[in-house]
Amino acid sequence: GDGNFDPGMIDEARLRESVLDGMVERALLISAADDAGLYISDSMIDQLILATPDFQVDGRFDAGRFDVVIRNMGMASRLQFRDLVRQELKMSQLRNAYEATGFATLGERRQLARLENQTRDFAVIELRVDESDIQISDEEVADHYAANLSDYMSQEQLVLETLTLSRSSFFDQVEVDEGQLEAIYQREIGNLAEQRRASHIMFEVSDPAQEQQALERLQQVAERLAGGEDFAELARELSEDFGSASSGGDLGFTVAGSFDPAFEQALFALAEGEVSEPVRSEFGYHLIKLTALQAPEVPSFDEMRPELEAELKAEQVERRFVEATRELANLSYESPDLADPARALGLEVAVHTGFTRAGGEGILANPRVVSAAFEEEVLVDRLNSQLIELDADTVVVLRVREHQRPEQLPLEAVAGRITDVLRQQRVADQARQKAGELVASLRSGEQQLEQLADAEGLELSKHEAVRRGQRDLSAVLLQHVFAMPRPDGAAPRFAHFASPGGGQWLVRLTGVTVAEQAEAEVDNPMFGEFIAGQTAQQDFSALQEYLRSKSKIERY
């Protein structure tokens, strides 16, 4: 959001009810999937786990990382996680059985195409009430405060202790072996290949009858080369490799392994500027000329040293980080506070004050930290949290040192806030009341929208052939305008709606038209897919409603 969200505004009773509803829904769907005989094999679960990036290190599944992640999710064991995956896949199978069978009829596509291509003609003015004209008395503020005491409590705050383990901190703790560095260097430079630039003249052999003829023609070319003619000119004139002939037979620079084995053997046996004897490949006969040699650029050991050290260190750091992560998870689980884990791992306990459900800065801004801090075991029982993975390189464990509960704020501390709330309510109420009166006068014909705009000193804007998705107009306004009923004959429709700024829009709708291209777009796949998706969702919702109606549900 915008960073100003106050978690204290959450209705906890409603939140608990929502969570309970979700748990009931889940249980019903799993039961329905079992009744339908849906089956998830162990191999399906294995494949999903092995392919999950969160469980991988350097692109490969890592059992240690898997254990850390599922522990961070609150899972007691691998078996519990596999059961969760099995349930999720079963529910997905059940949903897909409905969503994959949705379809759209011609009538539905036609109706949607007409709605999508509908345009409307309307005029609008925005009515606002001047806030400065509205006075809020001290008595009104006090009455509102007394009636809404629970809205004006201090924020619940915690004093947190955290232990953070970072992969980067291990780089200074590991050393590299000079022998290993030298071995890696030799391996790297050994992979650097010499590049050769080749040109060739080829005569194609597509059947045995052409064999002798191609060889004789190539020998004639060799004689002309011996007589001093230019290789590139002869390639342009005679070569049947039309892709390279136009460039004098040039094949560019290449490294070993790029060509037919016989061709390559001949090429790498040549000295620069030398032409080979006739060479037979799978395509035909060639004369090959080595036109240039490009030796590999071999960096020195000192130039490559930082890169090689980082590579060697990364392997050790990964191992140390995973081991330390496991040790931190175990020690924090066994210890009453964070002192022992900190000593064992050489870490410092950080203390954070003023922590709220809105989080804090740095690692405290992470939603996983916020969630862990307010878990019952951590907040009430004062146990260390489970290991929290902030990202692939950072894990943290926390505990609550102090819990400062919400307290009632005095009236004088919140009077200004209450005044603003009441003023905004009064502005909206007055704007709505006045807009209702003005629309009534428009509907009765007592005055026209133009006259009203002039009388109120408001700007009247007229719009013709507006589409519902037009970007230069307010989306909220268009939503209201397109929800208005069609004009009754020549008589326009009038309505008023709340605008986001606390005012009211007064709207006159004069025309509703379907654009000519509507019929042509009936076969647009987008319409069919949208309707099919909506139909499938309705079918699945109907299933959920049916499951609820036929099941006995007890809430505790």
N, C-alpha and C positions, 0 to 999 in steps of 0.2 A: 504494500500500500504506500501511503505517503509518509510513513514513519511516525505519524501522530496518533496511531491507533492505541487506545487505552484498554488493555485486557480486563481491567476492573469493570468495564461496561458489560462484560459477558454475563448473561443470565445462567448461573451454574446449574440450576434446576432444569432449565430448558436444554442445556448442553448435555447433562446426564441423560435426559429423555431421548435426545437425538442419538447419542452413542448406543443406548439400549436398543432403540429401534433398528440401528444398523446391525447389531449383534443378532437380533431376532431374524432380520431379513437374511442374513448370512446362513443361519442355522436352517431356515426354511429351504433355501436354494440348495444347500448341500444335501439335505434330505431328499429333495425332489430329484437331484442328479443321481443319487443312489437308487431311488425307486425306478428311474428310467434306465438303469443298468449301465450308466456311463462309467468308463474304466480308464484309469491312468496307470500306465506301466511304470515300473521302476526305472527302465531305461530312458523313458521320456523325462523323468525327473533328473536323472543323471546328466542327460544332454543339456538340459536347461541350466543346471548348476555349473557345469563345466564351461558353458558359453557365456556366463554372466561376467561382464567386465569387472564388477566390484569384487569378485573373488579371484582375480587374476593379478599376477605380478609379472611384468615384462611380457604380457600377452599370453601367459600360460597359467592354468589353474594352480592355486597355491593353497594347500590344506590349512596352513597356519593363518593366512589372511581370511579364509572362509570362516574359521572358528572365531576370529576377532569380530568380523562383521555381524555374524549371527548373534554373538554375545551382546554386541552393541544394540541389536534389535530386541533384546530382552528374551532371547531363546535360551532355554536351559540346555539343549542338546541338539546335535545334528538331526536326530530322529524327529524331534519336535518341529524343526524347520522343514524337513521333508514332508511331514504331515500337512503343514501349512501350504506348501507348494502344491501338494496333491489336491487339497481343497480348492485352491485358487484355480487350478487347471480344470477341475470338474465344473466349477461355476462358469468358467469361461466357455467350456464345451456346451453347457446348457444354454447360455445366452446366445452363442453362435448358431445353435440349432434353430432359434427363432429369427435372429437378425439376418441370417443367410437366405431365408425364404421369403423375405418381404418383396413385394412387387407393386407396380403402379399401373392402373388401368388408363386407357386412352382418355376417358372423361376426367380423371384426376389430373393427368398431365395437362390437358387443355385448360382446366380451371386454374391450375397454378401458373401456366404461361400467361393467361389473361390477367391474373392478379399481379404477376411480376412486371408486366408491361403496361399496367394501368398508370395513367397520369391524372393529376388533379389541378384545377385552377382555384386559387384562393387568395384572400387578402388577410393581413394580420397587423394588429397593433399590440404593443406590449405596455401594459398598465403597471405603474409602480407607485408605491406609497412612500412618502418621504419619512425616513426614520427619525429625523430631527423633530418632527411634529408629535412624536409619541413619547409620553412621559410615564415612567414606571415608578410607583410610590414605594416607600420603604415597607409599608404594610403588605403590599403585594409580594415583595421579595421575601419577607419573613413568612408569609403564608405558604409560598411555594417551597421554601426551605423546610418548613415543618412537615409538609405533605410528601417530601421526597428526600428524607434524611439519608436513605441508603445510597443515593446518588452522590452524596458529598462526604465521602470518606477519604482518608489519606491512603496513599498507595501502600500495599503490602511490600515490604522490603526485606532483603536478605543480605547477610554478610557471608560471602562465599570464600572457600579455600579451593585452589585448583593446583593440580600437577599436570604439566604439559610435556609431552614427549614428542620431539620433532626429529624427523629423519635427517634434516640438515645438520643437526648438532653432532652427528656421529662422524661426519667427514673429517673433523679435526682429531678424532680419536683413533683413526686407522692409519696404518703405514703401508707403503708398497715395497715389494721386494725388487731390487735392481735387476735381478736375473729374470724375473717375470716381465718387467718392463721391456728388457732387451728382446725377449722371446716374442712378445706381442709386436714390437717394432719390426722385427724381421718378417713376421707373418704379414704385416700390413704392406711393407714395401715389396714383398714377394708377389703380392696380388696386383702390383702395378705392372701393366703389360706394355711392351713396345708396340707402337702402331705403325702399320705399313700402308702406303697408298699405292693402289694397283690400278692399272688399265689393262683391258684385254680386247682381243679380236676373236669373235666366236663364229663358228659355222655349225648350225643346228644339225643334229642327227636324230630323226624321229622314227626311222626304221633302218634295218640292217643294210638295205640297198644304198643308203646315203653315206655309209661309213667310209668307204674308200675315197669317194668323191670329196667329202669334207676334208679328209686328211691331205689329199693332193692339193686342194685349193689353199689349205693352210701352209703347205710347204712352198707354194708359189709366193705367198705373202712373205714368208721368211726370207726368200731369195730377194724380193724387192726391198725388204728392210736392210738386208746385207748390202744392197746396192746403194744405200744411203737415203731411201725415202723415209718420210716422217711417219712414226707409229700412229699418232693421233689422226693424221689425214687419211691413212689407210683404214683406220677403224671407222671413220665417218663414211668412207666410200663403200666398205665391204662387210663390216660386222653385222651379223644377224641378231645381235642383242640390241634391239632397237631402243631400249631404255637408256643404254649408255653410249650408243654409237654417235648420237648427236653431240655428245660432250667429249668426243675423241676416245671413247672406250673407258673413260674415267669412272672408277668405282668408289672413290673417296678413301679416307683412312679407315682401317679395320684392325681388329685384334684377333688373336688366335681363336678359332671356334666359330667364325662367322660364315665360312664358305664350305663347299663340297670338300671332303678330305683330300682328294687327289689335287684339286685346284690349290688348296691351302698348302699342301706339302711342297708343291712346286714354287708357290709364291715365297714361302719362308726360306727357300734354298737360294733365292736370288740375291745378288748384290744390287745396290742402288743403280738404276739406269740399265740393268741387264734384262734381256728378253729370254723367256723360257723356250724349251723345245715344245712341240705340240703336246698338249695335255688333254686326256679324255676324261670328261666328267659325265654325270647322268644326263646333261643337256646336249653335249656335243663335244667338238674339239675347240681348244683355246690356244692362243698365244698370249702369254701374260708378261707384262712389263712392270717392274717395281720402279715407280716414279719418285718416291720419297720415303724416307725413314724418319720416324718421330720417336725419339727416345723418351721414356717416361720421366716425368718430373718427380724425382725422389726427394722428399723432404728429409732434413737431417733429424737425428734422434732428439736433439734439443728442441727443434721446432714442433715435433709431435709429442714431446714429453707431457705437457699439460693435458692434452686429450687422452693419452694413454693412462696417465695417473688417475684421471676422472673415471675412466672405464674400469680400472682395477678396484678403485675405492668404492664405486657404486655397487660392485658385487659384494664386497665385505659389509658395506653399510646396510644393504638390504637384509643380509643375514642377521647383523647385530640389531637392527631396528625391529625385525620380527620377533627375535628372542626377547628383547627388552619390552616389547609390547605385551607378550605373554606374561612376563614376570610382573609387569605393572598390574595387569588384570588380576593375577593370582594374589599378589600382595595386598592390593587395595580391597579385595574381597575378604581376606583373612584379618585385616588390621582394623582397629576401632577408629583410627583417624589416618591422616596422610603422612604422619611423621616417619613411620618405618619405611613405607615405599620410597619416600624422598631420600632417606639415608642410603637405602640399598642401591638406588639407581643414580645417586649423585645429583638429584634435582632439587630445586627450590620451591617451597610452597608459596604461591602468590595469594594475597588477600584482596578481595574486592568488596567494597561497600556500596550501599545504595542500589543493589541489584533488584529489579522488579520483573514482573511477568512480561514487560515489554523488552526485556533483555538489557544489554549494555553495549560497550564498545569492544572492538577486537574479537577475541574468541567468544566473549559473552554475547555477541550479537547473533551467534549461531543458534537457530531454532532447536537443535538437538540439545544444546546446553540448557536452554530455557526449560525444555520439557523435562530433562533429567533433574534439574534443581527443584522442581515442584512435584516430583513423584513422592508418594506417601512415605516410602522407605527412606528417602533422602531427607525430606522436609520434616516429617514427624518423628521417625525412628532415629534420625541423625546417623544413618549408615553412609558409608562411601558409595558414590554412584558406580554403576557399571562403567566399563571402558567406553568412552564416546569417541567415535571416529569423525573428526571434523572434515578431513579430506584424506587423500591417499598418503599424505606425508605427515599428518599430525593427529595425535590422539590425546585425550585429556580425561582425567578423573577429578571429580569435585566432591565436596561435602559442605553442608550448611553449618556455619559456626553460630550465627544468630538469626532469629526469625522475628521480625518486627511486624506485628499484625496490624491490619487497617484500624484506624481510629477516626472518630467523628471529627470532621473539620468544623471550626466555629463559624457562625454566620458571617462575621466580618471578613473572614478569609475568602469566602466564596460569593459575597454579595455582588461584586462586579460581574462575575460569570453568570449568575442568575439573572441579573438585569439584562444582559445581552440576550440570553435565551428567551426571556419574556418579551423583549422588544421584537425579536425576530418572529416570534409567534404572533404578536399583535400585528406586525406588518403583513404577514401572510393572511391572517384572518380578515383584516380590513380590505386587502387587495381582492380576496375571494368574494367578500360581500359586495364590494362595489362592482366587480366584474359581473356578478350575477344580476345585479340591477340593470347594468348597461346592456347586457345580452337580452334581457327581457324587453327592454325598450327597442332594441334592434328587431327582435322577432315580431313585436307588435306593429312595426312600421312607423313608430313615432319619430325615429331619426335614422339616417343612413350612417354607415361606418365612416365615410369621409367627413360628415358633419361632426361626428363624435370625436374623431381624431383632431379636427381643428379646435373643437371646444376644449379638449383636454390638453392641447399643445403636444400631441404625440405624433410620431412618424408612422404613416401608413405605407406598408410595402405590399405590392401586388405581385403574384407569381402565377405563371401560366405553364401548362404542360410539365408539371414537376413530377419527377419519378420518385418512388419511395426511398431510393438509395442516394439521392442527390447530395453531393458532399458540401456544397457551399451554404447549406441551410442546416439548422440545428436538427440533429437526429431525433431528439426528444419531441420537438415541434412536429416533425414529419410523422412520427409514430402516432401522435394525437390526431393529426389531420387525416391520415389514412384510416383511422378507426371511426371517423364520423360517417353517419349514414349518407347515402346519395341525396342530392337536392331533389325536392318534390316538384318535378316539372321545371318551370322557370323560376320557382321560388328558391332562393339560396338557403343554406343551413347555417345556423350560428351556434357557436359554442365557446366556452372559455376553459383554459387549462392553466395549471400552475407552471410557471417558468422556473428554471433552476435558481435564478437570482432572488426568489422570494416574491416576484410579481405575478402577473397573470397575462396570458395571451388571449386576446379576443380574435376569433377567427371567423371569416365569412367564406364558406365553400360554395362555389358557383358552378363547378363542372367536374364530371368524372368521365374519362375517356379511356378506351383501350387502344393502344398503339397498333398500327397496321401489322407490324412484324410478329404479333402475338401468335397467330396461327402457324406462321413459319417456324416458330421455336418450339412447337409441341413435341417434336422429335429430339430436342436437345437432351442428350444423356443426363445433363445436370438435373433436370426436372424429375426424370424417372428415378435417379439415385436418391434425390432428396425425399421424394414421396415414399419410396421403398424403405428408406431408413426410418422415417417417421412411423410408417405402418409397423415395421418390425419392433420399434420401441414400444408402441401401443400394445402389440401382442405380448411382448415380454412383461410389460406392466400389468396386463390383464392376468398373466400367469401368476405374478407376485400377489395380486389381489386375491386370486382364487386360493392360493396356498395359505394366505392369512385367514381367509374366511373358513376354511375347512380344518384348520389346525387349532388345537387347544394351547393357548399361550398364557403362562402364568408369570407375572412380574413380581419381583421381590424388592 
